[in-house]
Structure formats: structure tokens, C-alpha cells
Amino acid sequence: MVESGARTGDGSLTERSVIDCDVHCVVPRVEALFPYLSDHWREYISQSGFKGAPDTSYPPKMPTTARPGSRPLEGGPAGSSLTLLREQILDAWNVERAILNCDYAVESIHNPDADVVMARAVNDWIVAEWLNQEPRLRASIVVPSKQPDMAAREIDRLGEHPGFVQVFLPVRSAMPYGKRQYHPIYEAAVRHDLVVGLHFGGAPGNPPTSSGWPSYYIEEYSGMAQEFQYQVMSMVVEGVFDRFPTLRVALIESGFSWLPPFCWRFDKEWKGLRREIPWTRRLPSAYIREHLRIALQPIDGPPDPGRLLRLIDQLDSDEMLMFSTDYPHWHFDTPEEALPAGLSDSLAKKIMSGNARAFYRL
């Protein structure tokens, strides 16, 4: 990850306007949400065993979770300091806009009232502590995704706020996102012209694999791409994009090397089985190219620049990739590692800002 003030050899990356599609803001402790909770819920949290729903997708001791120097000196988790975000990302990268994603795991809460209340408190905390303090920031709305009707109400509450550009959905969910139960979320997102962001992680209570619970974090971390694949397949097959033709979906921390072979196989099988789903009138890859975009980090392609460029070319679109640092998570140490070597200047500009500016209406 770039240090404050760092530049590439010719300044071409960090002197160029940047839109960072994935930076994290982390609730440092549940008490930070108390100003945005009623007396009842403050008492409930203080006197019961319920202590909120902190992010569980990034274990604090794992090396990918936090870049060195991103934990505040005064204490607290990486990603909880606006001062460090300004110093290490916004100023260092010449960031025009950065989109905040808060992985507060409200989907792990079984009390449906607490689920809604905590999502609302997190969003009010984002407005007060981040958006109101820094004009370069935009954010995703945290929603109680296991209760789509209540999630839609939260989207309606905040959908016209100029600071929110996206609805946050953890890619791990209680059921596939193509299911019609989730339609209220998509209706609300379209109503307010918001992107739906499928983000790495989630704690809905069911295993992260079709074969049960893994033994180690590396299995869940490496296998998360499969969750993205199935969610994309579900949304296409179930006709989400036919029902909501203006819906835009971002895949965040999904990687992208899996997408070309996935599209090839998906298109092939659709040609033989499409009579089962007559509402999908186009190739699955056509829906994907029109409705989906991918935040770049982590870059999971081959280390050889030539092979990586061929992989990007196989996306068959120069609009698919959007730049992100995934701050404070640790994927690279220098700006040179943030983009593949050998990109044309026009494509680099689109990835660094142009694609996100168009997709998020920035």
C-alpha cells in the first residue's frame, strides 16, 4: 500500500485523478454507535450479552487485514481513523472520490429489531463521523439484508442523501440474491438510482461452502470467489436484470480472473438449457457486461504482465474494471503494483476514474 506522499517514478498514477471504489470505515466499538441509538437500545447493549455485530470477515491478526501503519496510535482497529484515511489514501493518491464500505455484520444478528436498529445507527454514524467531515467521501448504505422489506425502508430513508451512492450487500447471504424475496431491495435501489454492491464476506449463519464448514481462514478467503460466481449466476438466471433493467451491480473484492471462463461456461450451458428460463433472452455474458462492474483489488490474475493483460482483454469490455485500494486491507506496497504494467493510457484512465465516475454517476 502506498505510503503518504509516495509517487510512481513518473507520477503517472498518483498525479492522475483517482476514484477509489472500496475503502473501509470500521466502527471502533459498539459504544461509538450510542449517540445514534435510543435509550432502550443503549441500555439493552450495556446490560445484556448483545454487544453489536462487528466485522468478522477480516480477522484482526491476519496479514491481509491491515497494512502496516493503518491502526490508529490512540488505539482502535485499522480503518477507524478518518485522519489516517486522509493521509494514507485521499491525499497520497490524489483521490477525487472514495466510496466507504462498512462491513458491520448486521446480517449476523438474529433479533430482527436489533438488526434494523443497528443498521440504522451505523448509517447515521457514517453520515456524522465520515461524510459530514470529508467532502471527498461517498458511502454505501448498510441494510438488514435478511429482512428485504426493512432494508428497502432504510434505502428509502437515505436514498436521496447525496453522500450515499450504493447499497451494501455481503456476498455471503442466507439465500441466493436472485430470489424474488430480495426484489424490494432492488426496487428501492433503482428508485433512488443507487448501485447494489456485493462485497466480500458476510455472516448469515450458514456455511460458506456447499460442503459445509471449512477448517481454516485461507479456505474461506480463497473460496469467496465462488460465492460471487453463484450470486451473479443466480441474479441472471432468476431474471433480476430483466425485471430491473436499470439495476447496476458492483462486485467488490471479488477478483476478476474467474470471470472470463465463468462467462464461457455460463453461455454454453444457457444455450442448451435456456428453455427452462425463457425470461433470459440474451447470453448471460451480455447481462454481465451491461449490468456489472468489478472493483480491482485484489488483483488475482497471473503475475506475468502479458498474461494478465490478455486476461483483461478477455473481459471483452474496457468498462468492467474500477480502481480500488481496499484500504486498510493489504494487497500491495507501492503504486506500481496497483495496476498491471503495460496498460494503455486510455484504459488506465478508465480504470482509475472514468468507469467508476460513469457507473456511480459521480
Secondary structure, DSSP 8 states (H G I E B T S, - for coil): ---TT---SSSTTTTS-EEEEEEE-----GGGGGGGS-HHHHHHHHHSS-------SS-TTSTTT--TT-S-TTS--TT--HHHHIIIIITTTTEEEEEEE----GGG---HHHHHHHHHHHHHHHIIIIITT-TTEEEEEE--TTSHHHHHHHHHHHTT-TTEEEEEEESS-SS-TTSGGGHHHHHHHHHTT-EEEEES----SS-SBTTB--SSHHHHHHHHHHHHHHHHHHHHHTTHHHHSTT--EEEES--STTHHHHHHHHHHHHHHHGGG-TT--S-HHHHHHHHEEEE--S--S-SSHHHHHHHHHTT--SSSEE----BTS-S-SSGGGTS-TT--HHHHHIIIIIHHHHHTT-
